[in-house]
Amino acid sequence: PPDIMKKITQFPNIRYIIGDKEDYGISEGRNMGVRLVKTKYFLNYDDDFAVSEHTNIATMLEMLDTMDVSLVGGTSGNDYAGFMEFGNNNVTGEPALMHYPGSCAVKSQELSSYPGCYRCDLTENVFMARTQDILAVGGWSKELKIKEHKDIFLRLKAARKKVVYCKNFRIENRRSKKGSYDEKAYKKKRLGREKQMVQKFLNHWNVVELIEIDNRDYLYMGLKIFSLLLMWVLLFKQFM
């Protein structure tokens, strides 16, 4: 579109790649970019993110250079990062994927050399990664034009690639200005596609549903299990 091309020309030092067909989707667009990367690492973030000194790109690079990790991610200020595991719905028994947002600092110890950083399964879409490791797992699933996020991290997890989340590596999320696009039409189109893409994602990983378990629920379950174990220990000692 002419309006987009006009904006592109304002940044002559940035290389833009324009596909030869419509509707590549986020996944294939990212795959195209990664295949063209000539460096050991690349920085990935969404188009409404803005990098600042608080993103700590230099420390991300240092961690990849000195640690056995494939990806170092940051945050835009929410508790999305966490662990994932396959299991079953407690009510229906159907196979499910469980995601525990905010569980990195609960389930994993803080890295001694990097305060605020934890081993994890999933971060937000702001991360620096080893180019070859992303290519080795096949990149992003091109059939997922949106809702691709968890898929790439599950691929890394399945390949035993290590991921680190750093809550101090922050990026600014800049939302589009009101009136800059037809928000109602966009949401209607996206909602219809989201359902389709989520189903493709679930089918690929052979699960029926995705269950998001809040970090507070996760802590509650841990405390409940601990209290039950403690009760059994006390009872055992009483009858010894």
N, C-alpha and C positions, 0 to 999 in steps of 0.2 A: 504493500500500500504506500502511496506517495507520502503520507504524513509520517510513517515509520522511517522511510528512506531519508526524509528530511532531517529527522533526529539523528540518524546514524552518521550522516555527513558532518555532524558537529564534533565528532570524535575521530579524527583522521588517524590517530595512532593505535586505535583498537581494531583488531581484525574481526570482521563479522562473516559468518558462514550462512548463506541463504540456500535452503533446500530447493530442489527442482520440482517438488510437489507439495500439495496442501496437506495439512493435518498429519504431520509426522508424529506428533505427540511428544510429551516431555521426555519419555524414556529414550526414544530413538534420537531425539535432538541431543541429549546428553551423550549417548553412545557415539554419535558422529564427532562430538567435540573431543571426547577422551581418545578416540582412535587417532586424532591429529596431534595429541600432546606429545612433545619430544623431550619432556623433562621427567625425572623420577617421580615427582609428585604433582598433583594439581589441586586447586582450591575450587570447591563447589559451593554455590549458594543460590538461592532463588532470586528472581529479578526484582523483587520488592525489598530486598535486603541491602543495607548500606554498611560497608566495612569502615571501621575506625581503629584508633590505636588500641581500643579495648578488645578488639578481636584477637590480638596477640598472634598474628600470623607467624612471626619469627619464632615464637615458642612452639607452635605447631610443627614447624619445620625442624626445630631442634629435637623434638620428641620422636619424629619419624626417623631422624638421622641416628639417634642413639638408642632407641628402644625397638623391641620386637613387636611392633604394632603395625597394622595396615591402614588405620584411619583414626584421626583425632578430630573430634567434633566439639562445637560450642553451643551457644544458646541465644535465643532472642528474648529470653526472659520467662519462658513457661517451663512446666515440668514434664515435657514430652519424653525426654530421654529416659530409657529404662531397659529392663530385661524382658525377654520374650521366651515362651516355652509352649510346646504342643501338649495338649491334654484332652480332657473331655468335659463337656458341660455337666455340672453336678446334678442338674435336674433331668435333662433329656438323655444324657450319656453319649450325645453326638460328639464326634471329634471337633476340637476347637483350637484356635490359636489364642493364647493368653498374652496380653501386653500389660506390663506393670509400670505405668508412667511414674516418674519420680523415684524409682527404686534403686538407682545407681549407688547413691550414698548410703542406702539402707543395707543392701546385699553385698556391696563390695567395699574393700578398704581403700582409703585415700592413698594415692601414690606418694611415697615419702619424698621423692625429689620434686614433685609437682603438686603443691597444695591446691585443693579444689578439683583435682582430677581423679577419675575412677574408671576401673574396667567396667564395660557395659556391653549391651547388645545393640542398642539403637540410640542415635542422636538425632537432632534436628537436621534440616537440610543446609547446615553450614559446617563444612568439614574440609580438612586436607587429607588426601589419601594417596597411597602408592598406586601409581598408574598401572603397573603390571598386575597388581593384586585385583584391581577392579576388572581389568580385561580378562584375567584368569577365571573369574567366576561368571564370565559372559556379559558383564555390564548390567544395565537395566533391561528388564523384560520389555521388548518393544511392543508387545501386544497390550501392555498397560499404558495407554496414552496419558492417563492421570492415575492417582492413587498408587503410585509406584514406590512410595517411600519405604515401607516396611519390607518390600520384596528384596531390594538390594542388600539390606542388612541381614535378612534371613539367608541369602546366598553366601554372604561373608561368614555367618555363623556356621552354616553347613560345611563350609570349607575350612573351618577352624581358624579363620583369620581374626586377629584380635582388634577390638575397637575400644577407644578411650573417650570418655566424655569429660569435658572441663567446664564447670559451671562459671568460671571466671572469664572464659573466652566469649565475649558478648558481641552480638551484631544487632544493628538497629533494623527493625521491621517498619518500613515506610509504606503505608497503605496508599492506594490511589486516591486522588482528590475526588470528592463528590461531584458528580456531573461530568467527569472525564470520560465516562463510558456508560452504556446502558446496563446498569447493575441488575435490574430486574430480569432482562432478557438473558444476561450472562448466567445468573443463578439458576434460571429455569433450564437452560441448556446443560449446565454443569451437573445439576442434580440428576437429570436423566442419564447422563454418561457415567456419573459416579456409581450408580447402582450396577450398571453393566460391568464396569471395571473392577469393582469390589468382588463381584461374582467370579470373574475371571481369575482374580488373585486367589480367592478361596479354593477354586477348582484346582489351580496349579499346585497348591500346597496340601490338597486332599483333606480339607477341613470344611465344616459346614458354617462356622461362624467365627467372628473375631470378638473376643471378650476383653474389654478394657477394665482392669482392676485398679482402682485408685490407690495411691501410695498409702493413704490412711487405712484402707481396708487391708492392705498388705501388712502394715505394722500390727493391726489388730489381730490378724490371723497368726502372726508370729508370736505375739504376746499370749494369745489363747493357747497355742500349742505348748509354749514354755510353761504356762501355769498348770496345764494338765500333766505335763511331765514331772513338774515339781510336786504336785499332789500325789502322784504315784510313788515317787521316791520317799516322801514322808510317810505314806501308808506302809510301804515296804519296810522302812526302818522301825515303824511302830510294832510290827508283828515279827520282827527278827528276835 
